[in-house]
Amino acid sequence: MPTFLPRDEDFHPIPALRLKPGGAHALPVADASARNAAAFSADTRVIAVHSDVPAYLRTGDAAVEAAMSDHFLPAGTYLYLSVGESRRNGRHSHIAALAADQTPGTLHVSEME
């Protein structure tokens, strides 16, 4: 099947998304869970996250909170996450972060399109 996507060294298509205008979020990573204040756009399906400190993450609704039992993101790692689709099993509109080692930092979130 032909594709216009960029390809890796093995000539496999690389799914590529662009940054959504107005879709940048930053939230504190500290010893208490914090979440993005503004919900992701209704048409956002994928987000990219990066933290400058190790963090635990959880996606969910406007009341989501991260805990030490949630998914671990090492410092300096970029991660792409699906926030779901409203037609299927629901869609997550927020992300929460908690510092893994009590060192404060920032989680940067980019909505992709």
C-alpha positions as YAML, in Angstrom:
chain: A
units: angstrom
residues:
- id: 1
  name: MET
  ca: [0.00, 0.00, 0.00]
- id: 2
  name: PRO
  ca: [1.52, 3.37, -0.97]
- id: 3
  name: THR
  ca: [2.09, 5.95, 1.74]
- id: 4
  name: PHE
  ca: [3.32, 9.52, 1.91]
- id: 5
  name: LEU
  ca: [4.56, 9.12, 5.48]
- id: 6
  name: PRO
  ca: [8.27, 9.52, 6.24]
- id: 7
  name: ARG
  ca: [10.15, 6.22, 6.48]
- id: 8
  name: ASP
  ca: [12.71, 4.85, 8.94]
- id: 9
  name: GLU
  ca: [16.05, 3.19, 8.06]
- id: 10
  name: ASP
  ca: [14.24, -0.11, 7.38]
- id: 11
  name: PHE
  ca: [11.84, 1.70, 5.02]
- id: 12
  name: HIS
  ca: [8.88, 1.27, 7.41]
- id: 13
  name: PRO
  ca: [6.39, 4.17, 7.44]
- id: 14
  name: ILE
  ca: [6.64, 6.41, 10.50]
- id: 15
  name: PRO
  ca: [3.25, 7.69, 11.70]
- id: 16
  name: ALA
  ca: [3.69, 11.45, 11.79]
- id: 17
  name: LEU
  ca: [1.45, 13.99, 13.45]
- id: 18
  name: ARG
  ca: [1.89, 17.72, 13.74]
- id: 19
  name: LEU
  ca: [1.63, 19.97, 16.78]
- id: 20
  name: LYS
  ca: [-1.87, 21.34, 17.24]
- id: 21
  name: PRO
  ca: [-1.95, 25.17, 17.40]
- id: 22
  name: GLY
  ca: [-3.01, 26.23, 20.89]
- id: 23
  name: GLY
  ca: [-2.52, 22.68, 22.16]
- id: 24
  name: ALA
  ca: [0.50, 23.20, 24.44]
- id: 25
  name: HIS
  ca: [0.12, 22.56, 28.17]
- id: 26
  name: ALA
  ca: [2.59, 22.71, 31.04]
- id: 27
  name: LEU
  ca: [1.88, 21.43, 34.52]
- id: 28
  name: PRO
  ca: [3.95, 21.24, 37.66]
- id: 29
  name: VAL
  ca: [5.40, 17.91, 38.69]
- id: 30
  name: ALA
  ca: [5.70, 17.92, 42.46]
- id: 31
  name: ASP
  ca: [4.93, 15.89, 45.59]
- id: 32
  name: ALA
  ca: [1.18, 16.41, 45.05]
- id: 33
  name: SER
  ca: [-0.70, 15.35, 41.94]
- id: 34
  name: ALA
  ca: [-1.43, 18.11, 39.41]
- id: 35
  name: ARG
  ca: [-3.44, 18.04, 36.15]
- id: 36
  name: ASN
  ca: [-3.85, 20.29, 33.15]
- id: 37
  name: ALA
  ca: [-6.35, 23.06, 33.87]
- id: 38
  name: ALA
  ca: [-7.82, 23.18, 30.37]
- id: 39
  name: ALA
  ca: [-9.21, 20.02, 28.81]
- id: 40
  name: PHE
  ca: [-7.68, 18.69, 25.60]
- id: 41
  name: SER
  ca: [-9.53, 19.76, 22.45]
- id: 42
  name: ALA
  ca: [-12.50, 17.53, 21.67]
- id: 43
  name: ASP
  ca: [-10.85, 16.31, 18.47]
- id: 44
  name: THR
  ca: [-7.46, 15.48, 20.04]
- id: 45
  name: ARG
  ca: [-6.67, 11.76, 19.94]
- id: 46
  name: VAL
  ca: [-2.89, 11.78, 20.59]
- id: 47
  name: ILE
  ca: [-0.70, 13.76, 22.99]
- id: 48
  name: ALA
  ca: [3.07, 13.95, 23.37]
- id: 49
  name: VAL
  ca: [4.51, 14.32, 26.86]
- id: 50
  name: HIS
  ca: [7.96, 15.19, 28.21]
- id: 51
  name: SER
  ca: [9.03, 15.74, 31.80]
- id: 52
  name: ASP
  ca: [12.30, 17.18, 33.05]
- id: 53
  name: VAL
  ca: [12.02, 15.02, 36.20]
- id: 54
  name: PRO
  ca: [10.90, 11.41, 36.74]
- id: 55
  name: ALA
  ca: [7.11, 11.32, 37.08]
- id: 56
  name: TYR
  ca: [4.07, 9.09, 37.44]
- id: 57
  name: LEU
  ca: [1.29, 9.79, 34.93]
- id: 58
  name: ARG
  ca: [-2.40, 9.01, 34.58]
- id: 59
  name: THR
  ca: [-4.92, 10.20, 32.00]
- id: 60
  name: GLY
  ca: [-8.61, 10.59, 32.74]
- id: 61
  name: ASP
  ca: [-11.36, 13.13, 33.22]
- id: 62
  name: ALA
  ca: [-11.29, 16.53, 34.94]
- id: 63
  name: ALA
  ca: [-10.88, 14.86, 38.34]
- id: 64
  name: VAL
  ca: [-7.93, 12.58, 37.45]
- id: 65
  name: GLU
  ca: [-5.10, 12.29, 39.98]
- id: 66
  name: ALA
  ca: [-1.73, 10.57, 39.60]
- id: 67
  name: ALA
  ca: [-0.41, 8.15, 42.22]
- id: 68
  name: MET
  ca: [2.85, 6.30, 42.77]
- id: 69
  name: SER
  ca: [1.18, 3.16, 41.40]
- id: 70
  name: ASP
  ca: [0.58, 4.81, 37.99]
- id: 71
  name: HIS
  ca: [2.68, 4.74, 34.83]
- id: 72
  name: PHE
  ca: [6.30, 5.84, 35.22]
- id: 73
  name: LEU
  ca: [7.90, 8.34, 32.85]
- id: 74
  name: PRO
  ca: [11.70, 8.69, 33.17]
- id: 75
  name: ALA
  ca: [13.09, 12.23, 33.08]
- id: 76
  name: GLY
  ca: [13.94, 13.48, 29.60]
- id: 77
  name: THR
  ca: [11.77, 10.93, 27.79]
- id: 78
  name: TYR
  ca: [9.27, 11.83, 25.07]
- id: 79
  name: LEU
  ca: [6.17, 9.64, 25.03]
- id: 80
  name: TYR
  ca: [3.20, 9.66, 22.67]
- id: 81
  name: LEU
  ca: [-0.14, 8.60, 24.18]
- id: 82
  name: SER
  ca: [-3.60, 8.02, 22.83]
- id: 83
  name: VAL
  ca: [-6.30, 9.78, 24.82]
- id: 84
  name: GLY
  ca: [-8.97, 7.64, 23.20]
- id: 85
  name: GLU
  ca: [-11.94, 8.26, 21.05]
- id: 86
  name: SER
  ca: [-15.38, 9.27, 22.30]
- id: 87
  name: ARG
  ca: [-17.14, 6.75, 20.05]
- id: 88
  name: ARG
  ca: [-15.46, 3.76, 21.67]
- id: 89
  name: ASN
  ca: [-14.46, 3.36, 25.30]
- id: 90
  name: GLY
  ca: [-14.62, 7.04, 26.14]
- id: 91
  name: ARG
  ca: [-11.98, 9.69, 25.84]
- id: 92
  name: HIS
  ca: [-9.58, 11.12, 28.38]
- id: 93
  name: SER
  ca: [-9.56, 14.91, 28.55]
- id: 94
  name: HIS
  ca: [-6.83, 15.49, 31.15]
- id: 95
  name: ILE
  ca: [-3.48, 14.18, 32.35]
- id: 96
  name: ALA
  ca: [-2.15, 14.21, 35.90]
- id: 97
  name: ALA
  ca: [1.47, 14.00, 37.05]
- id: 98
  name: LEU
  ca: [3.22, 13.27, 40.34]
- id: 99
  name: ALA
  ca: [6.96, 13.54, 41.03]
- id: 100
  name: ALA
  ca: [8.60, 10.13, 41.37]
- id: 101
  name: ASP
  ca: [11.41, 11.29, 43.64]
- id: 102
  name: GLN
  ca: [10.06, 14.50, 45.22]
- id: 103
  name: THR
  ca: [12.16, 16.65, 42.85]
- id: 104
  name: PRO
  ca: [9.93, 19.38, 41.38]
- id: 105
  name: GLY
  ca: [9.80, 19.92, 37.63]
- id: 106
  name: THR
  ca: [7.49, 20.45, 34.68]
- id: 107
  name: LEU
  ca: [5.50, 18.12, 32.46]
- id: 108
  name: HIS
  ca: [5.10, 19.51, 28.95]
- id: 109
  name: VAL
  ca: [2.12, 18.20, 26.99]
- id: 110
  name: SER
  ca: [1.51, 18.76, 23.28]
- id: 111
  name: GLU
  ca: [-1.76, 17.92, 21.59]
- id: 112
  name: MET
  ca: [-1.11, 16.37, 18.19]
- id: 113
  name: GLU
  ca: [-3.18, 16.40, 15.00]
...
